[in-house]
Amino acid sequence: MSPMTTQSDGLQDLLRAAKVPTEHEEELLALLADVAADDALRARAEELTHGLRAHLRRFRGSSSVFRHEDAEAGPGRGAVPLLALLMVLPEVDAYWRERGLPDDVRAATAGEIRRQVDKTLRVTGRVGFDDYPWVEIVWRGGFAQIGRLQYELIRDDAADEWLANVHIPAEGPLRMEEVRESLGRARGVLDVAFPELGSIRHAVCDSWLLDPQLADLLPGSNIPAFGALWQLESSVPRDGEGLYFAFDLPRGQGDRLAEILPTLKPTSRLQAALIELWSGGGHLYQCLGRLELP
């Protein structure tokens, strides 16, 4: 990590490449500058940067470079991991370009930092960077946001094929025309970028948005229409996922649902549907679905 790169103008350029809103720039730059100015924190950020570089292209089976204590190291939550992930972003983007990912795909994929900054603010009420292990997965290279959906390349050894593991980023309404456009592009983009993996013929999605109960709770909405695209293979109760993703409560709160439920005030149709489900004694299920890519 060169001294020039940790200057505020260089960090600002990296934040903008990661699509972080300008209203968060000043506070984030102050956190990052404090990390860079502290010998021990800067050394840890450098160590993490080297580890992230070493894991680039190794998108199967690599352990995380982060430690649990990295979350609270420094002046703000996740500041040290954020600096490391920003520092390696130019190399990650160069790898995506080398792979032949289109410009819009590269730009959208880099925006995962922005999404996690936004999520941290909604959950904690302060600017920070919480889910950096997830961004580490994105940064390893076997990942692409193609329009409305994200695709993580995973190996199915039993079937002897690579799959596209679909994720749904928090980007507003889940419009079905955008979903179909993304699914329609995915196979072509991934096959060109990763020819050595063979054709990516199938996608899987492991999400509470596939819970069939949502069809009755949200008739006519985009969410059950999205769920109907998938052939379901398994499901497990995951109330905590609904609390985290739909209500912006901290992760791991599912066991406290009975205590939390009376405090929930719906501001959306989805939130009202989940409250109705839980108030009736039901549970939200995370379901694994599968489909063949067009």
C-alpha positions as CSV (number, residue, x, y, z in Angstrom):
1,M,0.0,0.0,0.0
2,S,1.8,3.1,-1.2
3,P,1.6,6.4,0.7
4,M,0.2,8.1,-2.4
5,T,-2.7,5.6,-2.5
6,T,-3.8,6.3,1.0
7,Q,-4.1,10.0,0.4
8,S,-7.7,11.3,0.5
9,D,-7.9,12.0,-3.2
10,G,-6.9,8.4,-4.1
11,L,-9.3,7.0,-1.5
12,Q,-12.1,9.2,-2.8
13,D,-11.5,7.9,-6.3
14,L,-11.8,4.3,-5.0
15,L,-15.0,5.1,-3.1
16,R,-16.5,6.5,-6.3
17,A,-15.4,3.5,-8.3
18,A,-17.3,1.5,-5.7
19,K,-20.4,3.7,-6.3
20,V,-20.5,4.9,-2.7
21,P,-22.9,7.9,-2.4
22,T,-21.2,11.3,-2.1
23,E,-23.1,12.0,1.1
24,H,-21.2,9.3,2.9
25,E,-17.8,10.2,1.4
26,E,-16.6,12.7,4.1
27,E,-17.3,10.4,7.0
28,L,-15.8,7.3,5.3
29,L,-12.7,9.2,4.2
30,A,-12.2,10.4,7.8
31,L,-12.4,6.7,9.1
32,L,-10.1,5.5,6.4
33,A,-7.6,8.3,7.0
34,D,-7.5,7.4,10.7
35,V,-6.7,3.8,9.8
36,A,-3.9,4.9,7.4
37,A,-2.4,7.2,10.1
38,D,-2.2,4.4,12.7
39,D,0.9,2.2,12.3
40,A,-0.8,-1.0,13.7
41,L,-4.1,-0.5,11.8
42,R,-2.3,0.3,8.5
43,A,-0.1,-2.8,8.9
44,R,-3.2,-4.9,9.4
45,A,-4.9,-3.3,6.3
46,E,-1.7,-4.0,4.3
47,E,-1.8,-7.7,5.5
48,L,-5.4,-8.0,4.4
49,T,-4.7,-6.4,1.1
50,H,-1.9,-8.9,0.4
51,G,-4.3,-11.8,1.4
52,L,-7.1,-10.5,-0.9
53,R,-4.7,-10.3,-3.8
54,A,-3.5,-13.8,-3.2
55,H,-7.1,-15.1,-3.2
56,L,-8.1,-13.2,-6.4
57,R,-9.1,-15.9,-9.1
58,R,-9.4,-18.5,-6.3
59,F,-13.1,-18.5,-6.1
60,R,-13.5,-22.1,-4.9
61,G,-12.7,-23.2,-1.4
62,S,-10.6,-20.3,-0.1
63,S,-10.9,-19.5,3.6
64,S,-11.5,-15.9,4.6
65,V,-8.5,-13.6,5.1
66,F,-10.5,-11.7,7.8
67,R,-10.5,-12.3,11.5
68,H,-13.4,-11.7,13.9
69,E,-11.6,-8.9,15.6
70,D,-11.2,-7.0,12.3
71,A,-14.8,-5.8,12.7
72,E,-14.1,-3.4,15.6
73,A,-10.5,-2.6,14.9
74,G,-10.0,1.1,14.3
75,P,-12.2,4.2,14.4
76,G,-15.4,2.7,13.0
77,R,-16.9,-0.7,12.4
78,G,-15.3,-2.4,9.4
79,A,-13.0,0.5,8.6
80,V,-9.9,-1.7,8.3
81,P,-11.5,-4.3,6.0
82,L,-13.0,-1.5,3.9
83,L,-9.6,0.0,3.3
84,A,-8.2,-3.3,2.3
85,L,-11.1,-4.1,-0.1
86,L,-10.8,-0.6,-1.7
87,M,-7.1,-1.0,-2.1
88,V,-7.4,-4.2,-4.2
89,L,-10.5,-3.0,-6.2
90,P,-8.4,-1.8,-9.2
91,E,-6.8,-5.2,-9.5
92,V,-10.2,-6.9,-9.1
93,D,-11.7,-4.7,-11.8
94,A,-8.7,-5.4,-14.1
95,Y,-9.3,-9.2,-13.6
96,W,-13.0,-8.7,-14.5
97,R,-12.0,-6.8,-17.6
98,E,-9.5,-9.5,-18.5
99,R,-12.3,-12.0,-18.2
100,G,-14.3,-10.0,-20.7
101,L,-17.1,-8.9,-18.4
102,P,-19.0,-6.0,-19.9
103,D,-18.6,-2.5,-18.6
104,D,-22.1,-2.4,-17.0
105,V,-21.5,-5.8,-15.3
106,R,-18.2,-4.6,-13.8
107,A,-19.6,-1.4,-12.6
108,A,-22.6,-3.0,-11.0
109,T,-20.5,-5.7,-9.3
110,A,-18.1,-3.1,-7.9
111,G,-21.2,-1.4,-6.3
112,E,-21.4,-4.2,-3.7
113,I,-19.4,-1.9,-1.4
114,R,-22.0,0.8,-1.8
115,R,-24.8,-1.7,-0.9
116,Q,-23.0,-2.8,2.2
117,V,-22.3,0.7,3.3
118,D,-26.0,1.5,2.9
119,K,-27.1,-1.7,4.7
120,T,-24.7,-1.0,7.6
121,L,-26.2,2.5,8.0
122,R,-29.8,1.1,8.0
123,V,-29.0,-1.6,10.5
124,T,-26.7,0.3,12.9
125,G,-27.7,4.0,12.3
126,R,-24.1,5.0,11.6
127,V,-21.7,4.9,8.6
128,G,-19.5,1.8,8.6
129,F,-19.0,-1.4,6.7
130,D,-20.3,-4.5,8.2
131,D,-20.6,-7.5,5.8
132,Y,-17.1,-7.4,4.4
133,P,-16.7,-11.3,4.3
134,W,-19.5,-11.2,1.7
135,V,-17.7,-8.5,-0.4
136,E,-14.6,-10.7,-0.1
137,I,-16.5,-13.5,-2.0
138,V,-17.5,-11.0,-4.7
139,W,-13.9,-9.8,-5.0
140,R,-12.4,-13.3,-5.6
141,G,-13.5,-13.2,-9.2
142,G,-16.2,-15.8,-9.7
143,F,-19.0,-13.4,-9.4
144,A,-21.0,-11.0,-11.6
145,Q,-24.0,-8.7,-11.3
146,I,-25.8,-8.9,-14.5
147,G,-28.6,-6.4,-14.5
148,R,-31.0,-7.1,-11.6
149,L,-29.5,-10.3,-10.3
150,Q,-26.1,-11.4,-9.0
151,Y,-24.4,-14.7,-10.0
152,E,-21.9,-16.5,-7.9
153,L,-20.1,-19.4,-9.5
154,I,-20.2,-22.6,-7.3
155,R,-19.2,-26.1,-8.0
156,D,-21.7,-29.0,-7.8
157,D,-19.3,-32.0,-7.6
158,A,-22.2,-34.6,-7.5
159,A,-23.5,-33.3,-10.8
160,D,-20.0,-32.6,-12.1
161,E,-20.9,-29.1,-13.2
162,W,-20.6,-25.4,-12.3
163,L,-23.7,-23.6,-11.2
164,A,-24.8,-20.0,-11.0
165,N,-25.8,-19.3,-7.5
166,V,-28.3,-16.4,-7.8
167,H,-28.5,-13.5,-5.2
168,I,-31.0,-10.7,-5.2
169,P,-29.3,-7.4,-4.3
170,A,-31.3,-4.7,-2.5
171,E,-31.9,-2.5,-5.5
172,G,-35.6,-1.5,-5.2
173,P,-38.5,-3.4,-6.7
174,L,-37.9,-6.9,-8.1
175,R,-39.5,-6.2,-11.5
176,M,-40.0,-9.4,-13.5
177,E,-39.0,-7.9,-16.8
178,E,-35.6,-7.0,-15.3
179,V,-35.3,-10.5,-13.7
180,R,-36.0,-12.2,-17.1
181,E,-33.6,-9.9,-18.9
182,S,-30.9,-10.8,-16.3
183,L,-31.5,-14.5,-16.6
184,G,-31.6,-14.2,-20.3
185,R,-28.1,-12.6,-20.4
186,A,-26.5,-14.7,-17.6
187,R,-25.5,-17.8,-19.5
188,G,-23.9,-15.9,-22.4
189,V,-22.0,-13.5,-20.1
190,L,-20.7,-16.3,-17.8
191,D,-19.8,-18.7,-20.6
192,V,-17.7,-16.0,-22.4
193,A,-16.0,-14.9,-19.1
194,F,-15.3,-18.4,-17.8
195,P,-15.0,-20.8,-20.7
196,E,-12.8,-23.2,-18.8
197,L,-15.8,-24.1,-16.5
198,G,-17.9,-25.4,-19.3
199,S,-21.4,-23.9,-20.1
200,I,-23.2,-22.7,-17.1
201,R,-26.6,-24.3,-17.7
202,H,-28.3,-24.2,-14.3
203,A,-28.9,-21.7,-11.6
204,V,-29.8,-22.2,-8.0
205,C,-31.2,-19.7,-5.5
206,D,-31.3,-20.2,-1.7
207,S,-33.5,-17.4,-0.4
208,W,-36.5,-16.6,1.9
209,L,-38.0,-14.8,-1.1
210,L,-38.8,-18.3,-2.5
211,D,-41.0,-19.2,0.4
212,P,-44.3,-20.4,-1.3
213,Q,-46.3,-18.8,1.6
214,L,-45.5,-15.4,0.1
215,A,-47.8,-16.2,-2.8
216,D,-50.9,-16.1,-0.5
217,L,-49.6,-13.2,1.6
218,L,-48.6,-11.1,-1.5
219,P,-50.9,-12.0,-4.3
220,G,-50.1,-10.4,-7.6
221,S,-46.7,-9.0,-6.4
222,N,-43.3,-9.5,-8.0
223,I,-42.0,-11.7,-5.1
224,P,-44.2,-14.7,-5.6
225,A,-43.8,-14.3,-9.4
226,F,-40.0,-14.6,-8.9
227,G,-40.5,-17.6,-6.6
228,A,-42.6,-19.3,-9.3
229,L,-39.6,-19.4,-11.6
230,W,-37.8,-21.9,-9.4
231,Q,-38.3,-25.6,-8.8
232,L,-38.0,-25.9,-5.0
233,E,-35.7,-28.6,-3.6
234,S,-35.6,-27.9,0.2
235,S,-36.5,-25.4,2.9
236,V,-35.6,-24.5,6.4
237,P,-37.1,-22.0,8.9
238,R,-35.2,-18.7,8.8
239,D,-37.2,-16.0,10.6
240,G,-34.0,-14.1,11.2
241,E,-33.5,-13.6,7.5
242,G,-36.8,-11.8,7.2
243,L,-35.9,-9.6,10.2
244,Y,-32.5,-8.7,8.7
245,F,-33.4,-8.2,5.1
246,A,-36.9,-6.8,5.4
247,F,-36.7,-4.9,8.6
248,D,-33.0,-4.0,8.8
249,L,-32.6,-5.5,12.2
250,P,-29.2,-7.1,13.2
251,R,-28.5,-10.6,12.1
252,G,-29.2,-13.5,14.4
253,Q,-32.5,-12.2,15.9
254,G,-34.7,-15.1,14.8
255,D,-34.8,-16.6,18.3
256,R,-36.1,-13.3,19.7
257,L,-39.1,-13.1,17.2
258,A,-41.8,-13.3,19.9
259,E,-40.2,-10.4,21.8
260,I,-39.5,-8.3,18.6
261,L,-42.9,-8.9,16.9
262,P,-44.9,-6.4,18.9
263,T,-42.4,-3.7,18.1
264,L,-42.5,-4.1,14.4
265,K,-44.3,-1.3,12.5
266,P,-44.9,-2.0,8.8
267,T,-44.0,0.6,6.2
268,S,-44.3,-1.7,3.1
269,R,-46.6,-4.4,1.8
270,L,-43.8,-7.0,2.3
271,Q,-43.3,-6.0,6.0
272,A,-47.1,-6.2,6.6
273,A,-47.2,-9.7,5.0
274,L,-44.4,-10.9,7.2
275,I,-46.0,-9.5,10.4
276,E,-49.2,-11.2,9.4
277,L,-47.4,-14.5,8.9
278,W,-45.6,-14.3,12.3
279,S,-48.6,-13.0,14.2
280,G,-50.5,-16.2,13.1
281,G,-47.8,-18.4,14.5
282,G,-46.1,-19.1,11.2
283,H,-42.5,-19.1,10.2
284,L,-40.6,-17.8,7.2
285,Y,-38.7,-20.5,5.3
286,Q,-35.5,-20.1,3.3
287,C,-36.0,-22.3,0.2
288,L,-33.5,-23.7,-2.3
289,G,-34.7,-23.5,-5.9
290,R,-33.3,-24.5,-9.2
291,L,-33.9,-23.5,-12.8
292,E,-32.3,-24.0,-16.3
293,L,-30.9,-20.8,-17.6
294,P,-32.3,-19.7,-21.0
